[in-house]
């Protein structure tokens, strides 16, 4: 079957490529033409090349030729890649009404819940669901979840301490990705689904197994996803599913039972499922203190109807499962790579520890609950985490889709409806015109620099205000900060004998992932 799928996909690429004269398309719009490569298209589909690889080649060509943007045609159709911040700000904020949509992540009609995740919805349906969710991840709502983040982080570091005490040394060697995955699953199961999964203590639990099954991107699944992403019609024609059906049903049952219990009032808890239930009943209260992030990220000119999209079970489940996917991949990889950076750069670790100790644990209580506002007031933590996200962005590329013909008089950029916009985050993050030392891990990149602030507003999760960006990203950032604060307060993080420097991170599709074999050493602090 898979041989047939690959052959059909390759044939489709060839037919598409030769039928459209792709290397002449953009000249009629006055856009600098970038040639497309059949080999790049094929290797991207089967997962042998990431989109960040191909974006970097185009980015450098634009740079060498003094161009702010360039057009190309690939299996996605006519596309434009942009490397100018002023144009990107217009696309993502000022002229957002022209670029409301993006290419859906999940396309199979055989996986209807995934089709209804926020990253896959389009047009008015996306606007309506986004508006329904606006109040779920405000500062006030996340502040009330800090008890969950503190409890899970304390379980996590206590687990490491207990493992050390079982042996004769003052340290243990850990597999970073394995441990951060357990942390993330525990956090998400508790904060999103309202369940005590026990994954940290029992990594072979039913929750851990199903989380692994649904998120494990094997080679075959990467190919399936590539075909689904680029040829959605082929997925429906052949009727295959990208994700494990048994694990999908496991989570669907959890969502169904959990929402029913909250809708009936049987259970009330400070978690995301509770917020969905309150939104369905029209009882979700507005927070009085919307900050600048929340005001800027609100949808302007949404659909005129007051329809509550979350009353649809499939849409409600889609948001819950979507936050699981988004939070899982982001948090586990970021914490792993952050721990690696701290192990390799001991001076950075000491600066971060000094800030954490003096601001969060000044009373000496090792197991105290961290205060939300104090955590978000850590200046060096923000600098450090911003640099982690610059070096290893969870998403190395963003996309937007032009929903109506566009012409920017100032830059001369024009494009027809249907054009895909490629925003090369990884390339921007490694551009010396924006970052003084792009190859170096240097948190001081993120000081009071106006130009960097512009980049942050566009593409860094700590401060992004763009309406289409991930609504739950700050949820992920707070749980990441909480875990790192507890970790550096209780342990010295060091490289292990087998730690590879530099780290051999993996580029998979749109993002960068920590390697599975990343080993680190945790040494208990002596007080």
N, C-alpha and C positions, 0 to 999 in steps of 0.2 A: 504493500500500500504506500509506504513512504517513498519508495523509488518513483512510483507514479506521481505522487504529490510534487516531488522535487522536479520531475520532468515537466509537469504541467506549469509549475511556477517559472522555470527557466524559459519554456516556450512562450509564456505570457510576456515575460520581460523582453524577449527578442522581438515579438510581434509589436509590442508597445514601442520599443526603442526605434525600430526601423520605420514605423508608420508615421512618426510624429516629427521627423527632422529636428531632434531636440537641440542640436548645437547651433541652430539659427533662430530659435523661437523668440528670444528676448531682444533681438536687435530692433524689431519694429516698435518696441516700447522705450528705446533709448537706454536700456539697461545693459551694463557690462556683461558679456556672455561668458559663462564658465562651461567648459565641456563636461559632459557626463561620461562615466566609465561603466561599461557593462560588467566588467570584473568586480568593481566596487559594489554595484547593485547586488550581484549574485552572492558575494561573500558576506554582505550585510544581512541578507535574507537568512542565510544558514548559520549566522552567528560567528563567522570567522573574522569579521571586521566589525568594529563598532561604528555608529554614526559619528562619534567624536573623532575617529580617525579620518573619515572622509571630510568632515567639517574643517579639520585643521588644514588639510591640503588646500581647500578652497579659501580659507581665511588667509593663508600665507600668499596665495596668488593675488588676492585683493590687495593685501598690504604691499606686495612688490610692485603692483601696477597703480598704486595710489587711489584705489577705489574704496568707497564707503559701503558699497553693496554690490552684489552680483547675482545674476539669474542663471538657473540651470533647469533641466528637465530630467527627472528620474522616474522610478516606478510609482512615485506619489503624484506625478504630474508636474506642472510648472511650479517652480519653487524659487525663492529668493533668500539669500543668506546676508545678514546685516552685521557690520562690525563697528558701526558708529552709534555712540550712546544717545545723541540727540534724536536720531531717527528711531532708535529703540524705545525711547521714552514716549514718542508720539504713538508708536504702534501699540505699546502695552498700557498706556494710560490715557493720554490726551485724545487720541483717535480710536479708542478702544471699540467704539460702536462699529467700526469697519472690521475688527478682528476678534469678534466674540468667540468664535469656534476654534477648536483645534482638532487634529486627527484623533479619533477615538482610540483608546488603548484596547478596549475589548469589543470585538465585533461579532462574535458568534451568536446567532439567534438561539443556539442550543444552550447558551449560558446567559439567560435573561437577567439574572441578578447583576452580573458583571456589566452587562450593557447599560445598566441604570446607575452605575457609579458616577460620581461627579466628573471624573476625568473623561468619561465617554459620552456624556449628554451634550446635546447641541441646542443652539437657538433659544427659543422661549422656554423650552423645558429645562434647560440648564439654568437660565435666569431664575425661573420659578423655584427650582430646588435650592439654588444658592441663596435666594432671599429667605426661604424657609429655614435655612441653616445659619443665617447671619448671626443670630444670638446664641448659638451653641458654643462657640469658641471665643467669646469675649474674655477680657481680662478677669472679670468677676467670676465667670464659670470655671476658668482654668485655676484660679486661686483656690476655689473650693475643692479642686482635685488634688491639691498639694499633699493632703493626708495620704492618699493612695501612693503618690510618687515617693514620699518619705518612707512609708511602710515597705514598699518593694525594694528600694535602694538599701534600706537597713537589712532586710532579708539577704540581699545579694552579698553585701560586705561581711555580714555575720557568717555566711556560708564559707567565704574564703578564710576567715579567722579560724573557724572550726577545723577546716582542712589542715591549716598550719599546725594547730595544736595537737592534731593526731600524730604528727611526725616529730622528728628530733631536731628539725631546723626551724629557723625563724622566717622561712619563705616557702612559697610553692610556685611551680611552673604551671601556667594555664594556657589552654587554647582560647585565644581571645574571642574568636568569632563564635565558638560554641557557648562561651559564658555570656557574651553580650546578647546572643539570641535568646537564651533562657531569661535574661533580664527583660528583654523587650516583650517576649510572649507573656510573661507575668504581668508587666505593666499594662499591655493592651487588653488582655483578658479581664483585668480588674477594672481599668478606667473606661473601657469601651463596652464590654459585655457584662460587667458586674460580677465576675466569677473569680474565686480564689483557685487558680489553676495548679498551684504547687509545683510548678515546673522547675524552679530553682533547686528544690530538694529532691525532686523526682524527674530528671530529664527524659525518662522513658514513659511519662504519663500519657494518657489518651490525648490530652491537649497538645503536648509537645509533638506527638506523632502526627497528628492531623495538621498542626501548624507547619511542620516540616514538609509534609506531602503537598500542601497547597502552595508552598513558596519555593520549593526546590526546583531551580531551573536547570534541569538536565539538558543534555545536548538535543534530545528529541523535542523537549518542551520549548527550547529556544527556537528550533526550526518551526514548530507549530505556531509559536507566538509571532515569528517573523512573517509567516504566511498569513496569519489572521490579521496582522497589522497592515500588511501591504495589499493583500488580496482577500478582503472580507467576503466577496462573492464566492470565492473558491471554498472557503470554510463552510458556508451555508450549503453549497452544492454537494460537498462530500460528507457533510454532517459530522465532522469530528469536533471534539471538545479539547480546549487547551489545558484545562486544569482537572485534577483528579476528582471524579464525580462523587466518590464515597466521602472524601473530606469536605467537599462543597456541601453535601447533605448534612454532615455533622454540624457545620457552622450554621446552616439554615435552620436546623432544629433548635440550636441554642438561641438564635435570634427570635424565632417564633415564640418559644416559651418565655423568653425574657421580656419581650414587648407585651405579651398578653398579661404577664404578672404586673407589669408597671402600669398598663392601661387600666387594669382593674383596681389598682391601689394596693395590691397585696404586697408589693415590694416598692420601696422608695429609697434611692441611693444617689450619691453624687457621682454619677457616671454618664457617659454619652448616651447610653440607651435610655436613661431616665429623661434626658433632654429631648430625645426624639419623641418619646411618649408625650411629654408636655407640649411639644410643638404640634403633635397630631391633635391634641385636645384643645389647642389654642390657648394654653395656660402658660406658655413660656414667657417669663417676665423679661422686659428689657432691662439691661444694666444702665444705671444713670451715668456711669463714668466711661463712655466710649472714648478711647484714646485716639490719637491721630491715625495710627495704623488701621483701626476699625472703621473710622469715618472715611478714610481714603479708599478702603477696600470694599465699601458697600457698592452695590450695583446701582448705577444711574439709569433711569429709563427702562426699568424692567417691564414684564408683561402687565397689562392693565388688569387682568383678572386677579381676584383674591383667592384663587384656588389653592388649597393646601395639598401640595404634591406628596407630602409625607404620609398622607392617608392611604396611599397605594403601597401595599406590603412589599412589592418588588422594589419600588424606589427606596423605601425605608431600609430594607435589607441591603440594598446596593450601597447606601451611605455607610452603614455599619461595616460591611465587608471591605468597602473602599478604604476606610480609615485603617482597617487592619493591614491591608496591603501596603498603604503609604507609610504608616508608622513602623511597620515591621522592617522593611528594607532600609528606610532612612535611619532609624535609631540604632539598630544593631551594627550597621556598617560605620556610622559616625562614631559611636562609642569605641569600637575596636580600633579605628584609625586614630582617634584622639588619644587613646591609651598608648598606642605605638609611638605617636609623636612625643608624648610625655616621657616615655622610656628612653628615647633617643636623645631628646633635648632636655637634659637634667636641669639646666638653668631656667628653662620655661616652666618645668614642673615645680621648682622651688618658688618661683614668683606666683604661680597659681595657688600653691599650697599656703603661702604666706597670706594671700588675700582671703582665701577660704577660711583659714584658721582665725584671722583677725576680725572678719566681718560676720561669719556665720556661726563659729564655735568659740567665741570669745569667753564664754563662761566655763569652758572646759568640758561641757557635757557632750561626750562623743556620739551618743545616740539620740541627740535632740532632733526635733522636727525642724527642718529648715523653713524659714519664712519666705513666702513667695516674693514679696517686695525686696527683701534683702538679697535673695538669690538673683533677681533681675537687676539689682544695683551693682553687681560685680563688674567693674570696668574691664579688668584684665581677662576675666572669664569670657566676656563678649569678644575681645580681641583674639583670644586663643581659639575659640570655637569658630569665629569668622575665618581665621586662617586655615583651620582644618577643612572647612567647607570650600575654601578656595582651592586648596591642594587636591582634595578628593571630593568633588561635588556629587551628591547623591544623584542629581540629574545633570549630566554634562551637556544636554541640549534641551531647549524648550521649543515648542512649536505653537504657532497661531495660524489660523486660516482666514483669508480675506473673504468676507461675506457680501461685499459690494465693491464695485470698481473704486479704485483709490488713486488719487493723484496729490502728492505733496508738493506744493508750489515752491517751497523754500529749497528742498533738496533735489527736486526734479523726479523723485521716485514715483513711478506709476506702475500699476499692475491691475490685471482683470480679476473679477470675482472668481474665487476658487483657488487662487494662488496660496501655496503653503509657505509660511515664513519660518525659516530656520534661525534660531537664536543660539549661536555657538558658545554656550557658557564656558565650557572647558577652555576653548581658545581665548576668550576674553580674560579668563582667570590667569592665563599664562602670557599675557601681552605686556611687555616691559613699558609700554606707554602708560599703563595703568598701575602696574606693580613694579616697584624698583628692583626687587630681587625675585623674579617669578620662579626660579628654580630652588629657592631657599625657603625653608620653613621659618617665617618671620612674622610673628603676631603684630609687630610694630607697623606692618602695612596698614593696619586698621586703627589709625589714630584720627585726629580731627582733620581729615583730608577731604576737601569738598568734592574732588573728582571721584574718590572712592565712595563717598556717600551716595553719589549718583548711581554707581554700579550696585551698591547695596539695595537701593530702592527698587532696582530692577530685578536683580537675580540672586541676592543673598537672602536665605530664609529668615535671618534674624530681623530684617527690617523691611522685607518686601511689601509693597502696598498695591501691587497690580491686581485688578479685580479677578483675573482668571487664575491666579496662582493658588497653591494649595491652602485651603481654608484651615486645615488642621496642622499646618507646619509649626506654628508656635506651641501647640500642644506637644509636638515631638521635641522641640527645642528645650522646653521646660523639663521634660523627663530626662533628657540627655544631660542638662546642666546639673540636675539633682543627683544623678548617678555619679557623675564625675566629681562633684563636690564631696560626696560621701567617700568615694574611692581615694582621692588624694589626701583626705583628712586621716584616713585609717592606715594607708599603706604607702610605701615607696614603690614606684613602678619602675622596673628595670628590664633591660633586654635579657633574653635567655641565650644560651650558647648557640641555639639553632635559629635565632632571629636574623632574618635577612635584612641588611641595610644597603640600599634603600628598600623599602617594602615593595613586594611584587603585587601591587594591586591589580585587580581584573577589571577591564572595561567590558561591560555586558550591555548591549543595546544602547540605551540612553544614559546609563549611569556607571559609576565606579564602585566596585565592591572590594571589601577587605579579603585577603586570601584565606582559604579555609585552614591553612597550616600555620597561621601567625601565632608564634609562641612568645609569651611574655612572662616575667617573673614578678610576683608580688611579695614584698618584704614588710612584715608587720612593723609599724612605727613603735619605737620605744619611748614611753613617756614617764 
